[in-house]
Amino acid sequence: MSSSSLSSAPGFVYKRANREAMQRLATSLRPLRQLGMMGSKPSRSASISSRFKSSAAVPEEPELGEFLDYMEKLKNYERVSVPLGAGTDTDDGFDLGRMRRLLQRLGNPHKQFKAVHIAGTKGKGSTAAFISNILREEGYSVGCYTSPHLLSIRERISVGRGGDPVSAGLLKKVFCEVKEIIDQSIEQEKGALSHFEVFTALAYLLFSEERVDIAVIEAGLGGARDATNVICSTELATSVITSIGEEHLAALGGSLESIAMAKSGIIKHGCPVVVIGGPFESHIECIIRHKASLMKSMVISACDPGIQKTLKWLRMEDGKPSQTCDIVIQLEDLQMFITVPNVNLHLLGAHQLQNAATATCTALCLRDQGWVISEKSIRAGLEKTRLLGRSQFLTQMEVSSIGLSGTTILIDGAHTEASAKGLAEVIRMVQPDGVLAFLVAMASDKDHLAFARQLLSGRRPELILLTEVSIAGGRSRIALASTLKEAWTKALLESGADLVDVGIMDDEKAIEDHGSCSLVTSDPNEVMLASCENASIVDSVKLADQLLKSRSRDQPALIVVTGSLHVVSSLLAALHH
């Protein structure tokens, strides 16, 4: 959208600086050049390549080199767009037959353990972590399989009683044992086996060889045609569907109804119970319940009137917030009862309390099947759960390591409308006052406008800085900062904010070329909007800090890094380095 079209939009206040204001801004940003951020401006293609190298994930252990090189050659749908209808139970869907054939060649390891299978648009990873920790607290050996990872591919698999990522040595050992079989399978499937399918098979093989008591499996895309959905009804202890939303809409059939049908595909005939998180729209819940009825499975809803969830207060622990909650389950018809008062959750927001309640329901269902799970283990498992990149506050040491002081940084991998709503709530909870900046990078296939609208439904920020990061190590799914700017501009106009267009903040010349504005203002409705296309994620954070503090140095400052797990991963990797 051009500046002329913006300035003519109804109710829009478009501001450009006079020459004196531009000079003040250029002067205020000069320290960033001294920090190594703003050199001469390279070509866009060169700067993108350079930036991706600098924001690469933490190097894996050298002993995984052969394995990682092998996996890199496989089709990776996290890096490229998923085909239309790929997650639907139709002729367009992924072929589960090749996954079953691969597992058969490996000796059907997925038939050697009981499993909890989790699908859902949001909340899968958190719910899987809650359930896994509850079971570990009881002393069970647990296999947990989730995706994506943030720093190391090993994060996707944990095995045993400790919950740590699988060791490089164990992962290499299992891969080397079956590499020839995988080679043969790839050849027989004419190269169609994907990165996710092969890694899922290795996870199942690890769980079998390590003799886990139970596995907690997170579906990757949808459910019906997801590579994880080969678990037989005899091994399936519980199916869990956390939520239904419009993510991966095209790949899952184009509607909420088709998404609900795809995710309901994890319900198997004779599965003892299906736990649903929610809340769901009534017709969506009917789709899930209808599938469960056809499969002769009982449904337990974490939104049942007999389940009370209360978020009581926020507390600080070792400089980090946690929320104190009550979870009370009184399901008389099912004879399921538990009261967990004053449980301290480190995953914040009402949506995480809902995930904790869903996990608690699942634990009670397992207990009803004969698994020994005490109330003490349920409490301890919930309280122990922490996840990188989900409502995570960087420590002051981490903030200092990138050259900042007096600023709070919150990182959260929210990238959908629903998760943006949850993040807005968390921001209101933890820092209702002070100056606020959003640093946003997203994938191209997300709903940028809906995300912006929801994030702006909470506290109004003083600054929105839009940037770009690689998606799963590739470039094909990057949302350009210019594309994000169109969405955020529209969302800001709708919210009634006065937009102060700072322009592209890549070097001092670009600042003058694109114009800017006086940043010191007392008008609470004014929001600075800037883009940063050619800087690393750390330098983008530094720039956000500089711009935010130019607005006010007397108030607490919060920078929220969000829009995808990939931007979170980039920052965590930089901190690790």
C-alpha positions in Angstrom: 0.0 0.0 0.0 1.5 3.3 -1.0 1.8 6.3 1.3 -0.7 8.2 -0.9 -3.3 5.5 -0.5 -2.6 5.2 3.2 -3.0 8.9 3.8 -6.4 8.9 2.0 -7.8 6.1 4.1 -10.8 7.0 6.3 -9.8 8.0 9.8 -6.1 7.5 9.1 -3.4 9.9 10.4 -0.3 9.4 8.3 2.8 11.3 9.5 6.1 12.1 7.9 8.9 13.9 9.6 10.3 17.2 8.8 14.0 17.4 8.0 14.9 18.2 11.6 13.0 15.2 12.9 14.7 12.9 10.4 18.1 14.1 11.5 17.3 13.5 15.1 16.2 9.9 14.3 19.4 9.3 12.3 21.5 10.6 15.2 19.6 8.5 17.7 20.2 5.3 15.7 23.9 5.9 15.1 24.9 3.7 18.1 23.4 0.8 16.2 26.1 1.2 13.5 28.7 1.1 16.3 27.0 -2.1 17.5 27.7 -3.7 14.1 24.2 -3.5 12.8 24.2 -0.9 10.1 26.9 -1.2 7.5 26.5 -0.2 3.9 23.4 -1.6 2.5 24.0 -4.9 0.5 21.8 -6.2 -2.3 18.6 -7.8 -1.1 19.6 -11.3 -2.3 23.1 -11.0 -0.7 21.7 -9.7 2.6 19.1 -12.5 2.8 21.7 -15.2 2.3 24.0 -13.6 4.9 21.2 -13.2 7.4 20.0 -16.8 7.1 23.5 -18.0 7.8 23.7 -15.8 10.9 20.3 -17.0 12.2 20.9 -20.7 11.6 20.0 -23.2 14.3 22.5 -24.2 16.9 25.0 -26.7 15.3 24.1 -30.3 16.1 26.6 -32.7 17.5 29.2 -33.8 15.0 28.3 -37.4 15.3 24.9 -36.6 13.8 26.4 -35.2 10.6 25.7 -38.2 8.4 22.2 -38.6 9.8 21.4 -34.9 9.3 22.8 -34.9 5.8 20.7 -37.9 5.0 17.5 -36.2 6.3 18.3 -33.0 4.5 17.8 -34.7 1.2 14.3 -35.8 2.0 11.2 -33.8 1.1 10.5 -31.4 4.0 7.0 -30.0 4.1 7.8 -27.7 7.0 10.1 -25.9 4.7 7.9 -25.8 1.6 4.1 -25.4 1.2 2.0 -28.5 2.0 0.0 -29.6 -1.1 -3.7 -28.8 -1.3 -5.8 -31.4 0.5 -2.7 -33.3 1.7 -4.2 -33.7 5.2 -7.7 -34.8 4.2 -9.0 -38.4 4.1 -9.4 -38.2 0.3 -7.5 -39.1 -2.9 -5.6 -35.9 -2.4 -4.4 -36.9 1.1 -0.9 -38.2 2.0 -0.6 -41.9 1.4 -0.5 -43.7 4.8 0.2 -46.9 2.9 3.9 -46.0 2.4 4.2 -45.2 6.1 2.8 -48.6 7.0 5.0 -50.3 4.5 8.1 -48.6 6.0 7.1 -49.6 9.5 6.4 -53.2 8.4 10.0 -53.4 7.0 11.2 -52.1 10.4 9.3 -54.8 12.2 6.1 -52.8 13.1 7.6 -51.0 16.1 4.5 -48.9 16.6 2.7 -52.1 17.8 5.0 -52.6 20.8 3.7 -49.8 23.1 0.6 -48.1 24.3 0.0 -44.5 23.1 -1.8 -41.3 23.7 -2.4 -39.6 20.3 -2.9 -35.9 20.2 -4.3 -33.7 17.4 -5.5 -30.1 17.3 -4.9 -26.8 15.7 -3.3 -25.3 18.9 -2.3 -26.7 22.2 -0.9 -30.1 21.0 2.7 -29.5 22.2 1.7 -28.1 25.5 -0.8 -30.8 26.2 1.7 -33.5 25.2 4.3 -32.0 27.6 1.8 -31.8 30.5 0.7 -35.5 30.0 4.3 -36.7 29.5 5.4 -35.0 32.7 2.5 -36.4 34.7 3.4 -39.9 33.6 7.1 -39.4 34.3 6.3 -38.2 37.8 4.6 -41.4 38.4 7.7 -43.3 37.4 6.7 -44.5 33.9 9.2 -44.6 31.1 7.6 -42.3 28.5 8.3 -41.8 24.8 7.2 -38.3 23.6 7.2 -37.2 20.0 6.4 -33.6 19.0 7.2 -31.1 16.3 8.6 -28.8 15.2 11.9 -28.3 17.1 13.5 -25.0 18.1 17.3 -25.6 18.5 17.9 -29.3 17.8 16.1 -32.0 15.9 16.7 -34.2 19.0 14.0 -32.1 20.8 11.3 -33.9 18.9 12.0 -37.2 20.7 12.3 -37.8 24.4 12.5 -41.2 25.9 12.7 -42.6 29.4 11.9 -41.0 32.8 13.9 -37.8 32.5 12.2 -36.0 29.6 15.5 -34.7 28.0 15.9 -34.8 24.2 17.1 -38.1 22.9 20.9 -38.3 23.0 22.8 -37.9 19.8 24.4 -41.3 20.3 21.1 -43.1 20.6 19.6 -41.4 17.6 22.7 -42.2 15.5 22.7 -45.8 16.7 19.1 -46.4 15.7 19.5 -44.7 12.4 22.7 -46.7 11.5 20.9 -49.9 12.4 18.1 -49.4 9.9 19.7 -47.1 7.2 19.8 -49.8 4.6 16.1 -50.6 5.2 15.2 -46.9 4.8 17.3 -46.8 1.6 15.4 -49.7 0.2 12.0 -48.2 1.3 12.8 -44.8 -0.4 13.7 -46.7 -3.6 10.6 -48.9 -3.5 8.4 -45.8 -2.8 10.1 -44.0 -5.7 11.5 -41.3 -3.5 8.1 -40.3 -2.0 9.0 -40.8 1.7 9.3 -37.5 3.4 11.5 -36.1 6.2 8.6 -36.3 8.6 7.6 -39.9 7.7 11.2 -41.2 8.2 11.7 -39.3 11.4 8.4 -40.5 12.8 9.3 -44.1 12.0 12.7 -43.7 13.8 10.8 -42.3 16.8 8.5 -45.3 16.9 11.5 -47.6 16.5 13.3 -45.9 19.4 10.2 -46.2 21.7 10.0 -49.9 20.8 13.7 -50.6 21.4 13.8 -48.6 24.6 10.7 -50.4 25.8 8.7 -47.4 26.9 5.7 -48.0 29.1 3.6 -45.5 27.0 4.2 -43.0 24.2 2.6 -39.5 23.9 2.4 -38.7 20.2 1.6 -35.3 18.7 0.2 -35.4 15.2 2.0 -33.2 12.6 -0.7 -32.1 10.2 -4.4 -32.8 10.7 -4.8 -36.3 11.9 -6.5 -38.7 9.4 -3.6 -38.8 6.9 -0.8 -37.7 9.2 2.3 -40.0 9.3 1.8 -40.6 13.1 -1.7 -42.0 12.5 -0.7 -45.6 12.1 -1.3 -46.5 15.7 -3.7 -49.5 16.0 -6.8 -49.3 18.1 -5.4 -52.1 20.3 -2.4 -49.9 21.2 -4.3 -46.6 21.4 -5.1 -45.7 25.1 -6.6 -42.3 24.4 -7.2 -39.9 21.6 -7.0 -36.2 22.4 -8.2 -33.3 20.2 -7.2 -30.0 21.7 -8.8 -27.4 19.4 -10.0 -26.7 15.9 -8.9 -23.6 14.0 -8.2 -22.4 10.5 -4.5 -23.1 10.3 -3.4 -25.1 7.2 -6.8 -24.5 5.8 -6.0 -25.4 2.2 -4.2 -28.6 3.2 -7.1 -29.7 5.4 -10.0 -29.2 3.0 -10.8 -25.5 3.1 -13.3 -25.2 6.1 -13.5 -25.7 9.8 -15.7 -28.6 9.2 -13.2 -30.4 7.0 -10.4 -29.6 9.5 -12.6 -31.2 12.3 -13.1 -34.3 10.2 -9.4 -34.5 9.4 -8.4 -34.2 13.1 -11.1 -36.7 14.1 -9.3 -39.2 12.0 -7.1 -40.1 15.0 -10.2 -41.7 16.7 -10.0 -45.4 16.3 -12.7 -48.1 16.6 -12.9 -49.3 20.1 -10.6 -46.6 21.5 -11.6 -46.4 25.2 -12.0 -42.6 25.3 -11.6 -39.4 23.4 -10.7 -36.3 25.4 -11.5 -33.0 23.7 -10.1 -29.7 24.9 -12.0 -26.8 23.3 -14.0 -24.8 23.6 -15.4 -25.7 20.2 -18.2 -24.2 18.2 -21.3 -26.5 18.7 -21.4 -27.8 15.1 -17.6 -28.6 15.2 -18.0 -30.5 18.5 -20.9 -32.4 16.9 -18.5 -33.6 14.1 -16.0 -34.9 16.6 -18.7 -36.6 18.8 -20.3 -38.1 15.7 -17.0 -39.7 14.7 -16.4 -41.0 18.3 -19.9 -42.5 18.3 -19.3 -44.3 15.0 -16.0 -45.6 16.6 -17.9 -46.6 19.8 -15.6 -44.3 21.8 -16.7 -42.3 24.9 -16.1 -38.5 24.8 -14.9 -36.4 27.8 -14.9 -32.7 27.3 -12.5 -30.4 29.3 -15.3 -27.8 28.9 -17.9 -30.0 30.7 -19.8 -28.1 33.4 -18.4 -30.5 35.9 -14.9 -29.2 35.3 -14.0 -25.9 36.9 -10.8 -24.0 36.0 -9.9 -20.9 37.9 -6.9 -18.6 37.2 -6.4 -17.0 40.6 -3.2 -14.8 40.5 0.2 -14.3 39.0 3.3 -14.8 41.0 7.0 -14.3 40.4 9.4 -17.2 40.9 13.2 -16.7 40.3 12.4 -13.6 38.4 9.9 -15.4 36.1 6.1 -15.4 36.3 3.8 -18.3 36.9 0.1 -18.4 37.3 -1.7 -20.0 40.3 -4.8 -21.9 39.3 -7.4 -24.3 40.6 -8.5 -27.4 38.6 -11.5 -29.2 39.9 -13.0 -32.2 38.0 -16.3 -33.6 39.3 -17.8 -36.0 36.6 -20.2 -38.1 38.6 -21.5 -40.1 35.6 -18.0 -41.3 34.9 -16.8 -41.4 38.5 -13.9 -39.1 37.8 -13.0 -36.8 40.6 -10.0 -34.7 41.4 -9.2 -31.3 43.0 -5.9 -29.7 42.3 -5.9 -26.4 44.2 -3.2 -23.7 43.9 -1.3 -25.4 41.1 1.5 -23.2 39.7 1.6 -23.3 35.9 4.7 -21.9 34.2 2.9 -21.9 30.9 0.8 -18.7 31.0 -2.7 -17.7 30.0 -6.2 -19.1 30.1 -5.4 -21.2 27.0 -2.6 -23.0 28.9 -4.9 -23.6 31.9 -7.3 -25.2 29.4 -4.5 -27.4 28.1 -3.6 -28.3 31.7 -7.2 -29.3 32.4 -7.2 -31.4 29.1 -4.1 -33.2 30.3 -5.6 -33.8 33.7 -8.7 -35.3 32.1 -6.4 -37.5 30.0 -4.5 -38.7 33.1 -7.8 -39.6 34.8 -8.9 -41.5 31.8 -5.6 -43.5 31.9 -6.1 -44.1 35.6 -9.6 -45.4 34.8 -7.9 -48.0 32.4 -5.7 -49.2 35.2 -2.6 -46.9 35.0 -1.5 -45.9 38.4 -1.5 -42.1 38.5 -1.7 -40.2 41.8 -3.0 -36.7 42.4 0.5 -35.9 43.6 2.0 -36.9 40.2 -0.7 -34.9 38.4 0.2 -31.7 40.3 3.9 -32.2 40.0 3.7 -33.0 36.3 1.7 -29.8 35.6 4.0 -27.7 37.7 7.2 -29.1 36.2 6.1 -28.3 32.6 8.0 -25.6 30.8 8.4 -25.2 27.0 10.9 -23.2 25.1 9.3 -20.4 23.1 5.9 -20.5 24.8 5.3 -17.4 27.0 9.1 -17.6 27.7 10.7 -14.6 29.4 14.4 -14.3 28.8 16.6 -14.0 31.9 18.4 -10.8 32.6 21.7 -12.6 31.8 20.3 -13.5 28.4 19.1 -9.9 27.8 22.5 -8.6 28.8 24.3 -11.0 26.4 22.8 -9.2 23.4 23.8 -5.8 24.8 20.5 -4.6 26.4 19.7 -3.6 29.9 16.5 -2.5 31.6 14.3 -4.3 29.0 12.1 -7.3 29.4 11.9 -9.7 26.4 9.1 -12.2 26.0 9.3 -14.8 23.2 6.3 -16.7 22.1 5.8 -18.8 18.9 2.2 -17.7 18.4 1.3 -17.6 14.7 -2.5 -18.0 14.5 -5.5 -15.9 15.4 -6.2 -18.0 18.5 -2.6 -18.0 19.8 -2.4 -14.3 19.2 -5.4 -13.8 21.4 -3.8 -15.9 24.1 -0.6 -14.0 23.8 -2.4 -10.6 24.1 -3.9 -11.9 27.4 -0.5 -13.0 28.7 0.9 -9.5 28.0 -1.9 -7.9 29.9 -1.3 -10.2 32.8 2.4 -9.8 33.1 3.0 -6.2 32.2 -0.2 -4.0 32.1 1.9 -0.8 32.2 5.0 0.6 30.5 6.0 0.8 26.8 5.5 -2.2 24.5 7.0 -3.3 21.2 6.0 -6.2 18.9 8.8 -7.7 16.9 7.1 -9.9 14.3 8.2 -12.4 11.6 5.9 -14.9 10.1 5.5 -17.6 7.4 3.8 -16.6 4.2 1.0 -19.2 4.6 -0.4 -17.8 7.8 -3.3 -15.3 8.2 -1.3 -12.2 8.9 -4.3 -9.9 9.2 -6.2 -12.0 11.7 -3.0 -12.4 13.8 -2.4 -8.7 13.8 -6.0 -7.9 14.8 -6.0 -10.3 17.7 -2.6 -9.1 19.0 -3.9 -5.5 18.8 -7.0 -6.5 20.8 -4.9 -6.4 23.9 -2.5 -3.7 25.0 -1.8 -1.1 22.3 2.0 -1.2 21.5 4.1 1.9 21.0 6.1 0.1 18.3 5.6 -2.7 15.7 8.8 -3.8 14.0 8.4 -6.2 11.1 11.3 -8.5 10.1 12.0 -11.7 8.2 13.5 -15.0 9.2 14.0 -18.3 7.5 11.3 -21.0 7.9 12.7 -24.4 8.8 16.0 -23.3 7.3 14.5 -22.4 3.9 13.3 -19.3 2.1 10.2 -20.4 0.2 7.7 -19.7 3.0 9.0 -16.4 4.3 6.5 -13.6 4.7 8.2 -10.4 3.4 8.2 -7.5 5.8 6.4 -5.5 3.1 3.6 -8.0 3.0 3.3 -8.0 6.8 3.2 -4.2 6.7 0.0 -4.2 4.6 -1.7 -6.4 7.2 -0.6 -4.5 10.2 -1.4 -1.2 8.6 -5.0 -2.3 8.0 -5.3 -3.8 11.5 -4.0 -0.5 13.1 -6.5 1.5 11.0 -9.3 -0.7 12.2 -8.2 -0.3 15.8 -8.4 3.5 15.6 -4.6 4.0 16.2 -2.7 6.9 14.6 0.0 5.2 12.5 3.5 6.8 12.5 5.3 5.3 9.5 9.0 5.0 10.4 9.8 3.2 7.2 12.6 0.7 6.5 15.2 0.8 9.2 18.2 -0.8 7.5 20.7 2.0 7.5 20.9 5.7 8.0 20.5 6.5 4.3 17.4 4.4 4.1 16.0 6.2 7.1 16.4 9.6 5.3 15.2 8.2 1.9 12.0 6.7 3.4 11.3 9.5 5.8 10.4 9.2 9.5 8.8 11.0 12.3 9.4 12.6 15.7 9.4 9.6 18.0 8.9 11.6 21.2 5.2 12.0 21.7 2.7 12.1 24.5 -0.2 10.9 22.3 -1.1 7.4 23.5 -2.9 6.6 20.2 0.3 6.9 18.1 1.9 3.7 17.1 5.3 3.5 15.3 5.4 1.0 12.4 8.8 0.0 11.0 10.3 -2.8 9.0 13.8 -4.3 9.2 14.5 -6.4 6.2 18.3 -6.9 6.2 19.3 -7.3 9.9 19.8 -10.4 12.0 17.2 -11.2 14.7 19.5 -9.9 17.4 20.1 -6.7 15.6 16.3 -6.4 15.1 15.8 -6.8 18.8 18.4 -4.1 19.4 16.7 -1.8 17.0 13.3 -2.4 18.7 14.9 -1.5 22.0 16.4 1.7 20.6 13.2 2.8 19.0 11.1 1.9 22.1 13.3 3.8 24.5 13.3 6.8 22.2 9.6 6.9 23.1 10.1 6.8 26.8 13.1 5.9 29.0 11.2 6.4 32.3 8.8 3.4 31.9 9.4 -0.3 32.0 9.9 -1.6 28.4 8.6 -5.0 27.1 9.6 -6.4 23.7 7.5 -9.3 22.5 9.2 -11.5 19.8 6.5 -13.5 18.0 4.8 -14.6 14.8 6.3 -18.0 14.4 8.4 -20.6 16.3 11.0 -20.0 13.7 11.7 -16.4 14.8 11.8 -17.6 18.4 14.2 -20.4 17.3 16.5 -17.8 15.6 16.7 -15.7 18.7 17.3 -18.7 21.0 20.0 -20.0 18.6 21.7 -16.6 18.7 21.6 -16.5 22.5 23.1 -20.0 22.5 26.0 -18.9 20.3 
